[in-house]
């Protein structure tokens, strides 16, 4: 069997429940947005996570466990109120 190469799904139109197309490391900031609106966040180290939602609301998730995927569309992870680390955004 030949190995598959490339993105077999590049021409598919995805829905909101589909996997992300990309991922980026997030540095919490009170002024710098994520490169694009995230469809979810991976939290690599336990702690609170304060986000700005896609609608502009500021919400704090308290005591998010290590390894959690937060299914929240957000534009920013604020440094104020965020104690968790190793955060990755699914785009």
N, C-alpha and C positions, 0 to 999 in steps of 0.2 A: 504494500500500500504506500503510495506517495505521500509525503508530508504536505500538509496544507500550509500555504503562505499567504500573507496579506490579510486584509480585513474582508471577510466574506459577507459582512453585513453593511458595508459602507453605503450601499444604495437603498437600504431599508429606511423607511420613515419610522422613527421610534416613538413610543408613548412614554408617559411619565413613569410607568412601572418598569421600563426597560433599564438595563445597566447604563451607567454613565459612559460617555465617549472618551473622557480623559479624566485625569486626576492631578491635583496640584497641592503641594504643601501649603499650609496656611500659617502665616504669622499674625497672631491677633493684633489688631490696631483699632484705635478709635476713629481713624480718618481714612485709612486705605482699604478700598473694597477688594474682594476676591476678583481674579481676572475675568470671570463671568459668573452669572448667578449659579450657585451650587444647587444640585438636585438632592444632595445628602452630604453629611459630614461623617468621617471616621474619627473617633476619639481614641488616641493611642495610650493615654495616661489619665487616670481617674481625676475628676475635678468638675467644677462648674464650667459651663459654656454659655456665654452671652452672645447672641446673634442679632443681626438686623435682618428681618425677614424680607422676602421679595416684595411685600406690601409696605415695608418701612417701619414695622413694629419692632421694638427691642424686647427680647424675651431671654430669660435666663433658665437654662436647664440645670438643676441642682444635682450634684454628686453623680455625674454621668460615669458609669463603670468603664474600666479599661476595655478596649475592643468593641465598644458600642458603635453602631451605625445609626446616626440620627437622621431620619427621613424628613428633613426640613429644607425647603428651598430658601436660601439666604444669600445676601449680597456681601455680608461682612461678619467676621467674628471679632467682637470688641475685646480689647485688652482689659478694660475695666470690667470686672465681674467674671473674667475667665481665668480659672486656675488650672484647667486641664492643659495637656501639651500633646505634641505629636499629632496634630490635627491635620487631616487631609480632606480636601473638598472633591467630591465627585461632580464632574461637569457633564 
